[in-house]
Amino acid sequence: MAYYGENAVFAWINFDGAGTPANRDSYNVSSVTDVSESLYTITFSTAYGSRFYCIAAFAGYNSYDQQNFVSSPSGTDETTWNASGSCRVHAVYSNNNHNRDPDVMCVTIIGDN
């Protein structure tokens, strides 16, 4: 059963980002697209009512130090990575400032539905 309302999970996805993204499991996500190395567009099955929601994400690697973070794509404005029908997330491997496709990527969208 999905919870709808104030501060609800609107969408989530767990996928393998190495190579072609492989969706392991998701809710209200129709697709995940590899834009470039470690940069993904997540398209929602049902669009959000606005572009004002919260993105919480994690990226992990099987055989590297876990010094990474997830952010918006560099050099873009908010409307590029935060839209009502999709969002963009960038997994950054911070140990050597080199982008690397994560072995696991988890993204959750939270807001007023």
C-alpha positions in Angstrom: 0.0 0.0 0.0 1.4 3.4 -0.9 1.1 6.4 1.4 -0.1 9.6 -0.2 -0.2 13.0 1.3 2.1 15.4 3.2 5.8 14.3 3.1 5.0 11.1 1.3 7.4 9.0 -0.8 6.3 9.9 -4.4 8.8 7.7 -6.2 11.9 5.6 -5.6 14.3 3.4 -7.5 17.2 1.0 -6.8 19.3 0.4 -9.9 22.7 -0.8 -11.1 24.3 2.2 -12.8 27.3 0.3 -14.3 27.0 0.3 -18.1 23.4 0.4 -19.2 21.2 1.2 -16.1 19.4 -1.9 -14.8 16.3 -1.2 -12.7 16.3 -3.7 -9.7 13.1 -2.4 -8.2 11.1 0.9 -8.2 7.9 2.7 -7.5 6.4 5.3 -9.8 9.4 5.2 -12.1 8.9 4.4 -15.8 12.6 4.6 -16.8 16.2 5.4 -15.9 18.4 6.8 -18.7 22.2 7.0 -18.7 22.9 10.5 -19.9 26.7 10.3 -19.5 29.1 8.6 -17.1 27.5 8.6 -13.6 24.7 11.0 -14.7 21.2 9.7 -14.9 17.7 10.9 -15.7 14.9 9.2 -13.8 11.5 9.6 -15.4 8.4 9.2 -13.3 5.4 7.1 -14.3 3.1 9.8 -13.0 4.4 13.4 -13.1 4.7 15.3 -9.8 2.3 18.3 -9.3 5.3 20.7 -9.4 9.1 20.6 -9.5 9.4 21.3 -5.7 10.1 18.0 -4.1 13.1 16.5 -2.2 15.6 14.2 -3.8 17.5 11.8 -1.4 20.0 9.5 -3.0 22.9 7.1 -2.4 25.6 5.7 -4.7 27.9 2.8 -3.9 30.7 0.8 -5.5 31.6 -2.9 -5.0 35.4 -2.6 -5.3 36.3 1.0 -4.6 36.5 3.3 -1.6 33.1 4.5 -0.6 34.1 8.2 -0.8 31.2 9.4 -3.0 28.2 11.6 -3.0 25.2 12.3 -5.2 24.5 15.8 -6.5 22.9 17.8 -9.3 24.7 17.8 -12.6 27.5 20.5 -12.7 27.0 23.5 -14.9 23.2 23.2 -14.9 20.4 25.2 -13.3 17.6 23.8 -11.1 15.1 23.5 -14.0 17.4 21.1 -15.8 17.7 18.5 -13.0 14.4 19.1 -11.1 11.3 18.8 -13.3 7.8 17.6 -12.6 8.1 14.6 -14.8 11.7 13.6 -14.1 14.9 14.4 -12.2 18.6 14.1 -12.9 21.2 12.8 -10.4 24.9 12.7 -10.6 27.0 10.1 -8.7 30.4 11.6 -8.0 33.4 9.5 -6.9 35.2 12.0 -4.7 38.4 10.1 -3.9 40.1 11.3 -7.1 37.5 13.6 -8.7 36.8 11.1 -11.4 33.2 10.1 -12.4 32.5 6.4 -12.2 29.2 4.6 -12.8 28.0 3.3 -9.5 27.3 -0.4 -8.9 24.2 0.6 -6.9 22.2 3.8 -7.0 19.2 4.5 -4.8 17.0 7.6 -5.3 13.9 8.6 -3.3 11.5 11.5 -4.2 9.6 12.9 -1.2 7.0 15.7 -1.1 3.4 16.7 -1.0 1.5 14.5 -3.4 
